[in-house]
Amino acid sequence: MIGRYSRRQLLGGLAVGTSSLVAGCSEGDNTEHVLRLSKAFSEETLDPISASWLPRWMGLQECLVRIDSDLNLTPSLATDWSTNENGSSWRFELREDVTFHDGEQFDADAAQWSLDRSFSDPSSFISSVPVTSITAEDQYGLRIDLDTPFVPLPAYVAHNTAALVSPQNLGDDERIEPAFTGPFEVESWTPDESIIAVRNEDYYGSHPDIDQIEFEVVLDGKTRELKLLNDELDMVWNQPISSVSTFENDSSTNVHFQQKTQVRCLAFNTDSGPFADKRVRKAANYALNERSNVENILDGVGEVGIGPWPPSIYWANDELTTYAHDPQEAGRLLDSAGWVLEDDVRYRDGEALEITLHTFPTRANFRTLATAMQSQLQNVGFDVDVKLTEWAAMMDAKQQGDFDTTMEARTTFAYPPDPENLASLYHSEDSYMNTGYENEEVDELLDQGRATQDRDQRKQYYDRVQAIVMDDLPISYQSYMTVVHGVRSDIENFTPDHPVGNEYKLAGVSIPSGE
């Protein structure tokens, strides 16, 4: 059953009845510095294989490697790593001063157990990595062997799926005990409702200034805004654009803007339906007015999308250009595809150009953007139905091929933090986008990029991939995301500047004494 788990119950593998979080300090709680935060998305599990980024954001989990704010791979639980001549075998040197939250020692045996699980589980994001064996060569030396040269391996072990978990005997339900290595550890957890984390007093690095984090799920952005203004929360993440002026005009709150390698995009069904024709996909892109949507709906917060990565990323192809808003070109393409305009809707062989645009309302501003896109597409003859649904339901529909197009938010330089990320978007065997897209040249280029250690040569391969896919257009990149966070003005040292957004450095946040 799903219930609330205290730290003792979590580490004992027991479950008890449900309970809800009350924001702030509970009665009898003498904790001096408590950070109360919220976001829209819930967390059904803390297992790295299935969890979102939230356990990393909260400082619960860590990986062998981390991504810094300049998108470089830097040491975390591994102090160094090296590879053989062709990149098919990697050795990681591990820290010697780390213990898990359950008191067990972190070493190569523990890392082997945890990563074996992450790489072998079919549902894991990193299961497609061609790992053949993981070996504890000595107490703090770990070797990972692959059946082919694989240059981006360190980036994959920086992904949250590869966060390290204390070895444990799993029951039939495979539920892990949340014993990680981060600066905070789980005190209690109510799935889909709340997490309470406390400072890890045995942390090997600098100890957090705050004693406790109380996270609660609040789905509605306006409700989160009001709770912040009423001092029921200290921090709210991923707010609607409408919150910006409210926070700026209230002396008790500050607003933070975080530019991310995340993009609002449309994923098209290239297997069936109208968007199986590339001309129709391109027509839709010309019909959409991305610049107007950024300026008028997002109040200028964000940038118009060009390709999978913003131009600031080294790996972005700087020769790409946007699909400028051009309804006439959209009409020409639809005419050439046989879709004839009759009154306000186009028809071909007696069939209307009907499409469904799926999206999910928990993502800030998506409902409004979907309505604008509906109008822009209808202006060139599409008959558009907007379907708002939960994320899981939308993903299920995509997996079944039961969709025309979906509006999503995708972090395009984090899965993994390497240009290999393009394989997750476009490789016919390794993509998680479920668009049905297949292109042999793209697959070959991506495979060559994985096996090439020379940075300049890799850049050429990935530039070519971007040129091809932006012509084929299985995915249309609408706008690069700038995320809005609201914070109480007395909260210090919150610096949400990480472009991937996989860490918020809560261990460095402080609350002045007496608050």
C-alpha positions as CSV (number, residue, x, y, z in Angstrom):
1,M,0.0,0.0,0.0
2,I,1.0,3.6,-0.4
3,G,1.6,5.4,2.9
4,R,3.7,7.7,4.9
5,Y,7.1,6.4,5.8
6,S,9.3,7.6,8.7
7,R,13.0,7.2,8.5
8,R,12.9,4.3,10.9
9,Q,10.1,2.7,8.9
10,L,11.8,3.4,5.6
11,L,15.1,1.9,6.7
12,G,13.2,-1.0,8.2
13,G,11.2,-1.5,5.1
14,L,7.8,-1.1,6.8
15,A,4.8,0.9,5.7
16,V,2.1,2.6,7.7
17,G,-1.0,4.7,7.1
18,T,-1.1,7.9,5.1
19,S,-0.5,11.3,6.4
20,S,-0.3,14.8,5.0
21,L,2.4,17.4,5.5
22,V,1.7,20.6,7.4
23,A,3.9,23.4,6.1
24,G,6.4,24.8,8.5
25,C,7.5,23.3,11.9
26,S,5.0,20.9,13.5
27,E,4.0,21.1,17.1
28,G,6.9,20.1,19.3
29,D,9.4,20.5,16.6
30,N,12.4,22.5,17.9
31,T,14.2,22.6,14.5
32,E,15.6,26.1,14.1
33,H,16.1,26.3,10.4
34,V,13.4,24.6,8.3
35,L,13.1,25.2,4.5
36,R,9.6,24.8,3.3
37,L,9.4,24.3,-0.5
38,S,6.9,23.1,-3.1
39,K,6.5,22.3,-6.8
40,A,3.8,20.9,-8.9
41,F,5.1,17.4,-9.6
42,S,4.6,14.6,-7.3
43,E,7.0,11.8,-6.5
44,E,5.7,8.2,-6.5
45,T,9.1,6.6,-5.7
46,L,12.5,7.6,-4.5
47,D,14.2,4.8,-6.4
48,P,16.7,6.4,-8.7
49,I,15.7,4.0,-11.5
50,S,12.1,5.5,-11.6
51,A,12.3,8.7,-9.7
52,S,12.3,12.2,-11.2
53,W,15.1,14.7,-10.5
54,L,13.5,15.8,-7.2
55,P,15.7,13.6,-4.9
56,R,18.8,15.2,-6.6
57,W,17.3,18.7,-6.3
58,M,16.7,18.1,-2.6
59,G,20.3,17.0,-2.0
60,L,19.3,13.4,-1.1
61,Q,21.1,11.5,-3.9
62,E,24.5,11.8,-5.6
63,C,26.2,10.1,-8.6
64,L,29.8,9.2,-9.3
65,V,30.0,12.3,-11.6
66,R,28.2,15.6,-11.5
67,I,27.6,18.3,-14.1
68,D,28.8,21.8,-13.1
69,S,27.1,25.1,-14.1
70,D,29.3,25.3,-17.2
71,L,28.1,21.9,-18.3
72,N,31.4,20.2,-17.6
73,L,31.7,16.8,-16.0
74,T,33.3,17.1,-12.6
75,P,34.1,14.7,-9.6
76,S,31.4,13.8,-7.1
77,L,31.6,10.3,-5.5
78,A,34.3,9.5,-8.0
79,T,37.4,11.6,-7.7
80,D,38.8,10.7,-11.2
81,W,38.1,8.5,-14.2
82,S,40.1,7.2,-17.2
83,T,39.5,5.0,-20.2
84,N,41.5,2.7,-22.4
85,E,42.5,3.7,-25.9
86,N,39.2,3.2,-27.6
87,G,36.8,4.1,-24.8
88,S,35.4,0.5,-24.2
89,S,36.7,0.2,-20.6
90,W,36.5,2.8,-17.9
91,R,38.0,3.0,-14.4
92,F,36.6,5.2,-11.7
93,E,38.5,6.2,-8.6
94,L,36.1,6.5,-5.6
95,R,36.1,8.7,-2.6
96,E,37.2,7.0,0.6
97,D,35.3,9.1,3.1
98,V,31.7,8.5,2.3
99,T,29.0,6.6,4.2
100,F,25.4,6.0,3.1
101,H,22.5,7.3,5.1
102,D,22.1,3.9,6.8
103,G,25.6,4.0,8.1
104,E,27.1,1.5,5.6
105,Q,30.4,2.3,3.9
106,F,30.5,3.5,0.3
107,D,33.1,1.6,-1.7
108,A,33.6,-0.2,-5.0
109,D,31.5,-3.2,-3.9
110,A,28.6,-0.9,-3.0
111,A,28.9,1.1,-6.2
112,Q,29.0,-2.2,-8.2
113,W,25.8,-3.4,-6.6
114,S,24.0,-0.1,-7.2
115,L,25.1,0.5,-10.8
116,D,24.6,-3.2,-11.8
117,R,21.0,-2.6,-10.8
118,S,20.7,0.7,-12.7
119,F,22.2,-0.5,-15.9
120,S,20.4,-3.9,-16.0
121,D,16.9,-2.9,-15.1
122,P,14.9,-2.8,-18.4
123,S,12.9,0.2,-17.3
124,S,16.0,2.2,-16.5
125,F,16.9,5.1,-18.7
126,I,20.5,3.9,-18.9
127,S,19.7,0.3,-19.7
128,S,20.5,0.9,-23.4
129,V,24.2,1.6,-22.5
130,P,26.2,-1.4,-23.8
131,V,27.7,-2.4,-20.4
132,T,29.0,-5.9,-20.3
133,S,30.4,-5.9,-16.7
134,I,31.0,-3.8,-13.6
135,T,33.9,-4.9,-11.5
136,A,35.2,-3.8,-8.1
137,E,38.9,-4.0,-8.9
138,D,39.9,-2.9,-5.4
139,Q,38.2,-1.3,-2.4
140,Y,37.9,2.1,-4.1
141,G,38.5,1.3,-7.8
142,L,35.5,0.5,-10.1
143,R,35.8,-0.7,-13.7
144,I,33.0,-0.6,-16.2
145,D,33.4,-2.6,-19.4
146,L,31.4,-2.2,-22.6
147,D,31.0,-4.3,-25.7
148,T,31.8,-1.3,-27.9
149,P,33.7,2.0,-27.6
150,F,31.4,4.3,-25.7
151,V,32.8,7.8,-25.1
152,P,29.8,9.3,-23.2
153,L,29.8,6.8,-20.4
154,P,30.9,9.3,-17.7
155,A,27.9,11.5,-18.7
156,Y,25.6,8.5,-18.2
157,V,26.8,7.8,-14.7
158,A,26.1,11.5,-14.0
159,H,22.4,10.9,-14.7
160,N,20.1,10.7,-11.7
161,T,19.2,7.1,-12.7
162,A,22.8,6.2,-11.7
163,A,22.5,7.8,-8.2
164,L,24.1,5.5,-5.7
165,V,22.0,3.4,-3.3
166,S,23.2,1.4,-0.3
167,P,23.3,-2.3,-1.1
168,Q,20.3,-4.1,0.4
169,N,18.2,-7.2,0.2
170,L,15.1,-6.3,-1.8
171,G,11.8,-7.8,-1.2
172,D,9.3,-9.1,-3.8
173,D,8.1,-5.6,-4.4
174,E,11.6,-4.4,-5.2
175,R,11.0,-1.3,-3.0
176,I,14.4,0.2,-2.0
177,E,15.2,1.8,1.3
178,P,16.2,5.4,0.6
179,A,19.7,5.2,1.9
180,F,21.8,7.5,-0.3
181,T,24.9,9.7,0.2
182,G,23.7,13.3,-0.1
183,P,23.9,16.2,2.4
184,F,20.3,15.6,3.3
185,E,18.6,12.3,4.2
186,V,15.0,11.2,4.2
187,E,13.2,11.6,7.6
188,S,9.7,10.7,6.3
189,W,8.0,10.4,3.0
190,T,4.4,10.3,1.9
191,P,4.3,9.3,-1.8
192,D,2.7,11.9,-4.1
193,E,2.4,14.3,-1.1
194,S,5.5,15.2,0.8
195,I,9.1,14.5,1.8
196,I,10.8,15.6,5.0
197,A,14.6,15.5,4.8
198,V,17.0,16.3,7.6
199,R,20.7,17.3,7.6
200,N,23.1,14.4,7.1
201,E,25.4,14.9,10.1
202,D,27.9,12.4,8.6
203,Y,28.2,14.1,5.2
204,Y,31.7,14.1,3.9
205,G,31.5,17.6,2.5
206,S,30.4,20.9,3.9
207,H,27.4,20.5,6.2
208,P,24.2,22.3,5.2
209,D,23.2,25.4,7.1
210,I,19.6,24.4,7.3
211,D,18.4,21.6,9.6
212,Q,15.4,20.3,7.7
213,I,13.6,20.5,4.3
214,E,9.9,20.1,4.2
215,F,8.7,19.5,0.6
216,E,5.0,19.3,-0.3
217,V,3.3,18.8,-3.5
218,V,1.0,21.7,-4.5
219,L,-0.3,21.1,-8.0
220,D,-1.8,24.6,-8.7
221,G,0.6,27.4,-9.4
222,K,-1.7,30.1,-8.0
223,T,-2.1,28.1,-4.7
224,R,1.7,27.9,-4.4
225,E,2.0,31.6,-5.0
226,L,-0.5,32.4,-2.3
227,K,1.2,30.0,0.2
228,L,4.5,31.8,-0.4
229,L,2.9,35.2,0.1
230,N,1.3,34.0,3.3
231,D,4.6,32.7,4.7
232,E,3.4,29.1,4.5
233,L,6.2,28.3,2.2
234,D,9.7,29.6,1.8
235,M,10.3,28.6,-1.8
236,V,8.2,27.6,-4.9
237,W,9.7,26.2,-8.0
238,N,8.6,26.3,-11.6
239,Q,5.9,29.0,-11.3
240,P,3.7,30.3,-14.1
241,I,4.9,33.5,-15.8
242,S,1.9,35.3,-14.1
243,S,3.7,34.9,-10.8
244,V,6.6,37.2,-11.8
245,S,4.9,40.5,-11.3
246,T,3.3,39.4,-8.1
247,F,6.6,38.4,-6.6
248,E,8.4,41.5,-7.9
249,N,5.8,43.7,-6.3
250,D,5.8,42.1,-2.9
251,S,8.7,43.1,-0.6
252,S,8.5,39.7,1.2
253,T,9.4,37.7,-1.9
254,N,12.1,37.6,-4.6
255,V,11.8,36.1,-8.0
256,H,14.6,34.1,-9.6
257,F,14.9,33.3,-13.3
258,Q,16.7,30.1,-14.3
259,Q,17.8,29.6,-17.9
260,K,17.8,25.9,-18.6
261,T,18.7,23.4,-21.4
262,Q,15.1,22.6,-21.5
263,V,12.8,23.3,-24.4
264,R,9.1,23.3,-25.0
265,C,8.6,21.1,-28.0
266,L,6.0,19.3,-30.2
267,A,6.6,15.6,-30.8
268,F,4.9,14.3,-34.0
269,N,3.6,10.8,-34.8
270,T,5.7,10.1,-37.9
271,D,4.2,6.6,-38.3
272,S,0.6,7.3,-38.9
273,G,-2.0,10.1,-39.2
274,P,-1.4,13.4,-41.0
275,F,2.0,14.0,-39.5
276,A,3.4,10.9,-41.1
277,D,4.0,13.3,-44.1
278,K,7.0,15.6,-43.5
279,R,5.2,18.3,-45.5
280,V,2.4,18.4,-42.9
281,R,4.9,18.6,-40.1
282,K,6.7,21.5,-41.7
283,A,3.4,23.2,-42.4
284,A,2.4,23.0,-38.8
285,N,5.8,24.6,-37.8
286,Y,5.3,27.4,-40.3
287,A,1.8,28.0,-39.0
288,L,2.9,28.4,-35.4
289,N,4.0,31.8,-34.3
290,E,6.7,31.0,-31.8
291,R,8.0,34.5,-31.4
292,S,4.5,35.8,-30.6
293,N,3.9,33.0,-28.1
294,V,7.2,33.9,-26.3
295,E,6.5,37.6,-26.3
296,N,2.8,37.7,-25.5
297,I,2.0,34.5,-23.6
298,L,5.4,34.1,-21.8
299,D,5.9,37.8,-21.4
300,G,9.3,37.5,-23.1
301,V,10.6,35.0,-20.5
302,G,12.4,32.5,-22.7
303,E,13.8,32.4,-26.2
304,V,12.5,31.1,-29.6
305,G,13.6,27.6,-30.3
306,I,15.9,26.8,-33.2
307,G,17.1,23.3,-32.6
308,P,17.5,20.8,-29.7
309,W,20.0,23.1,-28.0
310,P,20.2,26.8,-27.5
311,P,23.0,28.5,-29.3
312,S,25.0,28.9,-26.0
313,I,25.7,25.2,-26.0
314,Y,29.0,24.3,-27.7
315,W,27.4,21.4,-29.5
316,A,24.6,23.4,-31.1
317,N,24.8,23.6,-34.9
318,D,25.2,27.4,-35.5
319,E,24.0,27.1,-39.0
320,L,20.4,26.2,-38.1
321,T,17.7,28.8,-38.6
322,T,14.2,29.1,-37.2
323,Y,11.0,28.1,-39.0
324,A,9.7,31.7,-39.2
325,H,6.0,32.2,-38.9
326,D,4.8,31.9,-42.5
327,P,1.1,30.9,-43.0
328,Q,1.4,31.2,-46.8
329,E,4.3,28.6,-46.8
330,A,2.2,26.4,-44.5
331,G,-0.7,26.6,-47.0
332,R,1.6,25.8,-49.9
333,L,3.0,22.7,-48.2
334,L,-0.5,21.5,-47.3
335,D,-1.7,22.1,-50.9
336,S,1.3,20.0,-52.1
337,A,0.4,17.2,-49.7
338,G,-3.2,17.1,-51.2
339,W,-5.0,18.9,-48.3
340,V,-7.4,21.3,-50.0
341,L,-9.0,24.2,-48.1
342,E,-12.8,24.1,-47.9
343,D,-14.2,26.9,-45.9
344,D,-12.0,26.9,-42.8
345,V,-10.8,23.2,-42.8
346,R,-8.7,21.3,-45.2
347,Y,-9.8,17.9,-46.7
348,R,-8.1,15.1,-48.6
349,D,-10.2,12.4,-50.2
350,G,-13.2,13.4,-48.1
351,E,-11.3,13.3,-44.8
352,A,-10.8,16.4,-42.7
353,L,-7.3,17.4,-41.5
354,E,-8.2,16.6,-37.9
355,I,-5.5,16.4,-35.3
356,T,-5.3,16.2,-31.5
357,L,-2.8,18.2,-29.6
358,H,-2.0,16.4,-26.3
359,T,-0.4,18.2,-23.4
360,F,-0.5,18.2,-19.6
361,P,-1.7,21.2,-17.5
362,T,0.7,20.7,-14.5
363,R,3.5,22.3,-16.5
364,A,3.4,26.1,-16.1
365,N,1.8,28.0,-19.1
366,F,1.2,24.9,-21.2
367,R,-2.6,25.2,-21.1
368,T,-2.4,28.8,-22.5
369,L,0.2,27.9,-25.0
370,A,-1.8,25.0,-26.3
371,T,-4.8,27.3,-26.9
372,A,-2.7,29.7,-28.8
373,M,-1.2,26.9,-31.0
374,Q,-4.7,25.6,-31.6
375,S,-5.7,29.0,-33.1
376,Q,-2.6,29.3,-35.2
377,L,-2.9,25.9,-36.7
378,Q,-6.6,26.4,-37.4
379,N,-5.7,29.6,-39.3
380,V,-4.1,27.4,-42.0
381,G,-6.8,24.7,-42.1
382,F,-6.1,22.2,-39.3
383,D,-9.0,21.1,-37.3
384,V,-7.4,20.9,-33.8
385,D,-8.7,19.4,-30.6
386,V,-6.6,20.2,-27.5
387,K,-6.5,17.3,-25.0
388,L,-5.3,18.0,-21.5
389,T,-4.3,15.0,-19.6
390,E,-1.8,13.7,-17.0
391,W,1.8,13.2,-18.0
392,A,1.6,9.4,-17.5
393,A,-1.6,9.1,-19.6
394,M,0.0,11.2,-22.4
395,M,3.1,9.0,-22.4
396,D,1.0,5.8,-22.5
397,A,-0.8,7.2,-25.6
398,K,2.5,7.9,-27.3
399,Q,3.8,4.4,-26.5
400,Q,0.7,3.0,-28.1
401,G,1.0,5.2,-31.1
402,D,-2.4,6.7,-30.3
403,F,-1.5,10.4,-30.8
404,D,-0.9,13.1,-33.4
405,T,1.3,15.5,-31.6
406,T,2.2,16.2,-28.0
407,M,3.5,19.4,-26.4
408,E,6.2,18.5,-23.8
409,A,9.0,20.0,-21.9
410,R,12.3,18.1,-22.6
411,T,15.7,18.7,-21.0
412,T,17.8,18.2,-24.1
413,F,21.3,18.3,-22.5
414,A,20.9,16.1,-19.4
415,Y,19.8,12.7,-20.6
416,P,22.8,12.4,-20.6
417,P,24.8,15.7,-20.3
418,D,26.6,15.0,-23.5
419,P,25.7,15.4,-27.2
420,E,24.9,11.7,-27.0
421,N,21.6,13.2,-25.8
422,L,20.6,13.3,-29.4
423,A,20.4,9.5,-29.4
424,S,17.7,9.8,-26.8
425,L,15.7,12.0,-29.1
426,Y,16.3,10.5,-32.5
427,H,18.1,7.1,-32.6
428,S,15.7,4.5,-34.0
429,E,16.5,2.0,-31.2
430,D,17.4,4.2,-28.2
431,S,15.0,7.2,-28.4
432,Y,12.5,7.6,-25.6
433,M,10.3,10.1,-27.7
434,N,8.1,7.4,-29.3
435,T,7.7,9.4,-32.5
436,G,8.4,6.4,-34.7
437,Y,11.2,8.3,-36.4
438,E,13.8,6.3,-38.2
439,N,16.7,7.5,-40.4
440,E,19.6,5.2,-41.1
441,E,22.1,8.1,-41.7
442,V,21.1,9.6,-38.3
443,D,21.7,6.3,-36.6
444,E,25.1,5.9,-38.2
445,L,26.2,9.4,-37.3
446,L,25.0,8.9,-33.7
447,D,26.9,5.6,-33.5
448,Q,30.0,7.2,-34.8
449,G,29.7,10.0,-32.2
450,R,29.5,7.5,-29.4
451,A,32.8,5.9,-30.5
452,T,34.8,9.0,-31.3
453,Q,37.0,10.6,-28.6
454,D,38.1,13.6,-30.8
455,R,35.9,16.5,-29.8
456,D,36.1,18.3,-33.1
457,Q,35.2,15.2,-35.0
458,R,32.3,14.5,-32.7
459,K,31.0,18.1,-33.3
460,Q,30.9,17.4,-37.0
461,Y,28.8,14.3,-36.6
462,Y,26.3,16.0,-34.3
463,D,26.1,19.1,-36.5
464,R,25.1,16.8,-39.3
465,V,22.5,15.1,-37.2
466,Q,20.9,18.4,-36.2
467,A,20.7,19.5,-39.9
468,I,19.0,16.3,-40.9
469,V,16.5,16.1,-38.1
470,M,15.5,19.8,-38.3
471,D,14.6,19.1,-41.9
472,D,12.8,15.8,-41.2
473,L,11.2,17.5,-38.1
474,P,9.9,14.6,-36.0
475,I,10.3,17.1,-33.1
476,S,9.6,20.8,-33.3
477,Y,11.4,23.1,-30.8
478,Q,9.1,25.9,-29.8
479,S,11.0,27.8,-27.1
480,Y,13.9,27.4,-24.7
481,M,12.7,27.6,-21.2
482,T,13.5,30.0,-18.4
483,V,12.0,28.7,-15.2
484,V,10.5,31.0,-12.6
485,H,11.1,30.4,-8.9
486,G,9.6,32.4,-6.0
487,V,11.5,32.7,-2.7
488,R,10.9,34.5,0.6
489,S,13.2,37.5,0.8
490,D,14.8,36.3,4.0
491,I,16.2,33.1,2.3
492,E,19.9,33.6,1.5
493,N,22.3,31.9,-0.9
494,F,19.7,30.4,-3.2
495,T,21.4,30.4,-6.7
496,P,19.4,28.5,-9.3
497,D,21.9,29.0,-12.0
498,H,22.4,25.5,-13.2
499,P,21.4,25.2,-16.9
500,V,20.5,21.5,-16.6
501,G,18.7,22.1,-13.4
502,N,19.7,18.8,-11.8
503,E,20.8,20.5,-8.6
504,Y,19.7,23.5,-6.6
505,K,22.5,23.6,-4.0
506,L,20.1,23.6,-1.1
507,A,22.9,22.6,1.2
508,G,24.2,26.2,0.8
509,V,20.9,27.9,1.5
510,S,20.6,29.6,4.8
511,I,17.8,31.2,6.9
512,P,18.8,34.0,9.3
513,S,18.5,33.1,13.0
514,G,15.3,34.2,14.6
515,E,13.2,33.6,11.5
